[in-house]
Amino acid sequence: MTDCTVRTLVDALDSRYPRDWAESWDRVGLVLGEFDAPVTRVLCVVDCVPETVEQALDAGADLIVAHHPLFLKPVSSIAPDTFKGALVHRLIRAGVALYTAHTNADVANPGVSDALAARLELTGLRPLAPAEGAAAGGGRGLGRIGTLPAPMTLARFARFAAGRLPVTAAGVRAAGDPDRLIGTVAVCGGAGDSFLAVAARSGADAYLCADLRHHPVSEHLAAGGPALLDVAHWASERPWLDDVAAWLRADHGVEVLVSDLDTDPWTVHANRDDLEIRP
C-alpha cells in the first residue's frame, strides 16, 4: 500500500521536470485535482483526450500524467458542452487528477528525445539544441544526436525506425537519396521543423522528427542538408511514457500504466500496391 498523494507526485514530477524549464508559451504542472487525494494508480498518456480519459477511469487511475497540455491557450469557459470542459467535468466527477509535463520534459536529461533515441539504439547522445536559461547545463536541451550501432542506407534506416517505433497509420517516410549511408542521427520528439537548420549544422547524416512540411523539407534538401525522416507525432513521444512510468514505480511505489492508445489523428495510409516509389 502506498502513502502517495497528488501533492507527493506533483512535487516529485516538478522536481524531475521543473516548470521553469518549460518554454514561456507552455502550460505545465497540475491542471486539476485535490492535492491531498491519495494516489495508488497512475496512467501515463501522450494526449488527454476522451479515449484516454475513459481508459484512466476504466483502469481506476487516480492521476493522469500527460505530455501534451489540455489547456495551452486561455479559455473563457469550461462548460460541459465544450470539448475540453467536458473532459474537465468528467475527471473532477471521477476524482482523477491531471498533470502535464511538456517542453520541460522535452529539454530534460533524460527526456522525451532520449527515449526516442534509445528506441533507435543511438549511443553517445548529446543535445541537438543545448538548453539555455533555467535549464542550461547537465546535458539538457531539445533533441538529441547519436550514432547508430552500424551505418545503414536511408531506405534501410527508415524500415528500421518503422520497426522500432510504435505503429501508426502514418508510418515513417524519408526524404533524400535512399542509398545515402546513415551513421549519425539527430532526433527530436514531436514537431521538429524549427530545428532543420540546427540539424544541418550538426553533422548528422539524417534527422528524424514529426510534422515535417513540404516546402521546408524541399528547401532543406536543396541546400544539402541531412536526409529527413518524418514520423507520427504520437509515435515520437510515446517511448518517453515508459521512462516516466519506470521512474514512478521505482521511486514512489505506485502502480503505473502506460497508454498505448494511438492518439495520432491520421488513421488511414494508402498507396497503390503496384508501385515501387523511388527517386
C-alpha positions as CSV (number, residue, x, y, z in Angstrom):
1,M,0.0,0.0,0.0
2,T,1.3,3.5,-0.8
3,D,1.0,6.7,1.1
4,C,1.3,8.8,-2.1
5,T,-0.9,11.7,-2.6
6,V,-1.4,14.0,-5.6
7,R,0.8,16.5,-3.8
8,T,3.6,13.9,-3.4
9,L,3.7,13.1,-7.0
10,V,3.3,16.7,-8.2
11,D,6.3,17.7,-6.1
12,A,8.3,14.7,-7.5
13,L,7.3,15.5,-11.1
14,D,8.1,19.2,-10.6
15,S,11.5,18.2,-9.3
16,R,12.3,15.9,-12.2
17,Y,10.8,18.3,-14.8
18,P,11.0,21.8,-13.2
19,R,8.3,24.1,-14.5
20,D,10.8,26.9,-15.2
21,W,12.4,24.6,-17.8
22,A,9.3,24.9,-20.0
23,E,9.1,27.3,-22.9
24,S,7.4,30.7,-22.0
25,W,4.3,29.9,-24.1
26,D,3.9,26.4,-22.5
27,R,1.4,25.4,-19.7
28,V,2.7,22.7,-17.5
29,G,2.1,21.3,-14.0
30,L,-1.1,20.3,-12.2
31,V,-4.1,21.0,-14.3
32,L,-6.8,19.8,-11.8
33,G,-7.1,17.6,-8.8
34,E,-7.1,17.7,-5.0
35,F,-3.6,17.9,-3.5
36,D,-4.4,15.7,-0.6
37,A,-6.2,13.0,-2.6
38,P,-4.5,9.6,-2.3
39,V,-2.9,8.1,-5.5
40,T,-2.4,4.3,-5.9
41,R,-2.6,4.1,-9.7
42,V,-1.3,6.4,-12.4
43,L,-1.9,6.4,-16.2
44,C,0.7,7.9,-18.5
45,V,-0.5,9.3,-21.8
46,V,0.7,11.5,-24.6
47,D,-2.7,13.2,-25.1
48,C,-5.6,13.9,-22.7
49,V,-8.5,13.1,-25.0
50,P,-11.8,11.4,-24.4
51,E,-10.4,8.0,-25.2
52,T,-7.5,8.2,-22.7
53,V,-9.8,9.7,-20.1
54,E,-12.1,6.8,-20.4
55,Q,-9.1,4.5,-20.2
56,A,-8.0,6.1,-17.0
57,L,-11.5,5.7,-15.5
58,D,-11.8,2.1,-16.6
59,A,-8.4,1.3,-15.1
60,G,-9.2,3.0,-11.8
61,A,-6.4,5.6,-12.1
62,D,-6.2,8.4,-9.6
63,L,-3.8,10.5,-11.7
64,I,-3.1,11.1,-15.4
65,V,0.4,12.2,-16.3
66,A,0.1,13.7,-19.8
67,H,2.7,15.0,-22.2
68,H,0.6,17.5,-24.1
69,P,-1.2,20.2,-22.3
70,L,-5.0,20.1,-22.2
71,F,-5.1,23.9,-22.0
72,L,-2.4,25.7,-23.9
73,K,-4.4,28.9,-24.8
74,P,-6.7,30.8,-22.4
75,V,-10.3,29.9,-22.4
76,S,-13.3,31.8,-21.0
77,S,-15.4,28.7,-20.2
78,I,-15.1,25.1,-19.2
79,A,-18.8,24.4,-19.7
80,P,-19.6,20.7,-20.1
81,D,-20.8,21.3,-23.7
82,T,-17.3,22.3,-24.8
83,F,-14.7,19.6,-25.8
84,K,-12.2,20.4,-23.0
85,G,-14.8,21.4,-20.5
86,A,-16.5,18.0,-20.8
87,L,-13.1,16.3,-20.1
88,V,-12.6,18.5,-17.0
89,H,-16.0,17.7,-15.6
90,R,-15.6,14.0,-16.3
91,L,-12.2,14.0,-14.5
92,I,-13.4,16.0,-11.5
93,R,-16.5,13.9,-11.0
94,A,-14.4,10.8,-11.1
95,G,-11.8,12.2,-8.7
96,V,-8.9,11.9,-11.2
97,A,-6.1,14.4,-11.2
98,L,-4.3,15.6,-14.3
99,Y,-0.7,16.7,-14.6
100,T,1.2,17.9,-17.6
101,A,5.0,17.8,-18.4
102,H,5.6,19.1,-21.9
103,T,8.6,21.2,-23.1
104,N,10.1,20.9,-19.6
105,A,10.2,17.1,-20.3
106,D,11.4,17.7,-23.8
107,V,14.5,19.5,-22.5
108,A,15.2,17.2,-19.6
109,N,18.1,14.8,-19.4
110,P,16.8,12.1,-19.6
111,G,13.8,13.4,-21.5
112,V,11.5,12.8,-24.4
113,S,14.2,12.7,-27.1
114,D,16.4,10.4,-25.1
115,A,13.6,7.8,-25.0
116,L,13.2,8.2,-28.8
117,A,16.9,7.9,-29.4
118,A,17.0,4.7,-27.2
119,R,14.3,3.1,-29.4
120,L,16.7,3.7,-32.4
121,E,19.7,2.3,-30.5
122,L,21.6,5.6,-30.7
123,T,24.6,5.9,-28.5
124,G,26.9,8.8,-27.5
125,L,24.0,11.2,-27.1
126,R,24.3,14.9,-27.0
127,P,21.7,17.7,-27.3
128,L,20.7,18.9,-30.7
129,A,19.9,22.4,-29.3
130,P,21.5,22.8,-25.9
131,A,19.3,24.3,-23.3
132,E,19.6,28.0,-22.3
133,G,18.3,29.9,-19.3
134,A,17.0,28.0,-16.3
135,A,17.5,24.6,-17.9
136,A,21.1,25.2,-19.1
137,G,23.7,22.6,-18.4
138,G,23.6,19.0,-17.3
139,G,23.4,17.7,-20.9
140,R,19.9,19.2,-21.2
141,G,18.4,20.5,-24.5
142,L,15.9,19.9,-27.2
143,G,16.6,16.9,-29.5
144,R,19.5,14.5,-29.4
145,I,22.3,13.5,-31.7
146,G,23.8,10.0,-31.6
147,T,25.4,7.2,-33.5
148,L,23.8,4.0,-34.9
149,P,25.4,0.7,-34.0
150,A,26.4,0.3,-37.7
151,P,25.8,2.5,-40.7
152,M,22.9,1.7,-43.0
153,T,21.3,3.2,-46.0
154,L,18.5,5.7,-45.6
155,A,16.0,3.2,-47.1
156,R,17.0,0.6,-44.6
157,F,17.1,3.1,-41.7
158,A,13.5,4.1,-42.5
159,R,12.4,0.5,-42.3
160,F,14.4,0.0,-39.1
161,A,12.8,3.1,-37.5
162,A,9.3,1.8,-38.5
163,G,10.1,-1.4,-36.8
164,R,11.3,0.2,-33.6
165,L,8.7,2.9,-33.1
166,P,5.1,2.5,-32.1
167,V,3.0,1.5,-35.1
168,T,0.7,4.2,-36.6
169,A,-1.2,4.5,-39.9
170,A,1.2,7.3,-40.9
171,G,4.3,5.1,-40.5
172,V,7.7,6.5,-41.4
173,R,8.6,8.4,-44.6
174,A,12.0,9.6,-45.6
175,A,13.3,12.4,-47.8
176,G,16.7,12.1,-49.6
177,D,18.7,9.6,-51.5
178,P,17.5,6.1,-50.5
179,D,21.1,4.8,-50.8
180,R,22.7,7.5,-48.7
181,L,24.7,6.0,-45.9
182,I,23.4,6.9,-42.4
183,G,25.7,6.7,-39.3
184,T,25.0,9.8,-37.2
185,V,21.3,10.6,-36.5
186,A,19.6,13.6,-35.0
187,V,16.2,13.1,-33.4
188,C,13.6,15.3,-31.9
189,G,10.4,14.1,-30.2
190,G,7.4,15.9,-31.6
191,A,7.3,18.7,-34.2
192,G,10.9,19.3,-35.3
193,D,11.0,21.5,-38.4
194,S,12.1,24.5,-36.4
195,F,15.4,22.7,-35.9
196,L,16.1,21.9,-39.5
197,A,18.9,24.5,-39.7
198,V,20.4,23.2,-36.4
199,A,20.3,19.6,-37.7
200,A,22.0,20.8,-41.0
201,R,24.9,22.3,-38.9
202,S,25.2,19.3,-36.6
203,G,27.0,17.0,-38.9
204,A,24.2,14.4,-38.7
205,D,23.5,12.2,-41.8
206,A,19.8,12.1,-41.0
207,Y,17.3,13.9,-38.9
208,L,14.2,12.2,-37.6
209,C,11.2,14.1,-36.1
210,A,7.5,14.7,-36.6
211,D,5.2,17.1,-38.5
212,L,7.6,18.0,-41.4
213,R,6.1,20.2,-44.1
214,H,6.6,20.1,-47.9
215,H,8.4,23.5,-48.6
216,P,10.8,23.5,-45.6
217,V,11.8,19.9,-46.4
218,S,12.3,20.7,-50.1
219,E,14.4,23.7,-49.4
220,H,16.4,21.9,-46.7
221,L,17.4,19.1,-49.1
222,A,18.2,21.5,-51.9
223,A,20.6,23.3,-49.6
224,G,22.4,20.0,-49.0
225,G,21.0,19.2,-45.5
226,P,20.9,15.8,-44.0
227,A,18.3,13.2,-45.0
228,L,15.0,13.6,-43.2
229,L,12.6,11.1,-41.7
230,D,9.1,12.1,-40.7
231,V,7.2,10.0,-38.2
232,A,3.8,10.3,-36.4
233,H,3.9,12.9,-33.6
234,W,2.4,10.4,-31.1
235,A,4.9,7.7,-32.1
236,S,7.8,10.0,-31.5
237,E,6.7,10.9,-27.9
238,R,5.1,7.6,-26.8
239,P,8.5,6.0,-25.8
240,W,9.0,8.6,-23.1
241,L,6.0,7.3,-21.2
242,D,7.8,4.1,-20.4
243,D,10.7,6.1,-18.8
244,V,8.3,8.1,-16.6
245,A,6.4,5.0,-15.6
246,A,9.5,3.1,-14.6
247,W,10.7,6.1,-12.5
248,L,7.4,6.5,-10.7
249,R,7.2,2.7,-10.0
250,A,10.8,2.6,-8.7
251,D,10.8,5.8,-6.6
252,H,7.2,6.1,-5.4
253,G,5.8,2.6,-5.2
254,V,2.6,3.4,-7.2
255,E,1.1,1.2,-9.9
256,V,1.7,2.9,-13.2
257,L,0.0,2.0,-16.5
258,V,1.1,3.3,-19.9
259,S,-1.5,4.1,-22.6
260,D,-0.9,2.5,-26.0
261,L,-4.0,4.1,-27.4
262,D,-2.8,5.6,-30.7
263,T,-4.0,9.3,-30.5
264,D,-2.4,10.3,-33.8
265,P,-5.2,11.9,-35.8
266,W,-4.2,10.2,-39.0
267,T,-5.9,6.8,-39.2
268,V,-5.5,5.7,-42.8
269,H,-2.5,5.4,-45.1
270,A,-2.9,4.2,-48.7
271,N,-0.8,3.7,-51.8
272,R,-1.1,1.8,-55.0
273,D,0.0,-1.8,-54.5
274,D,1.6,-2.0,-57.9
275,L,4.0,0.9,-57.4
276,E,7.6,0.9,-56.4
277,I,8.4,4.5,-55.4
278,R,12.0,5.6,-55.7
279,P,13.5,8.8,-57.0
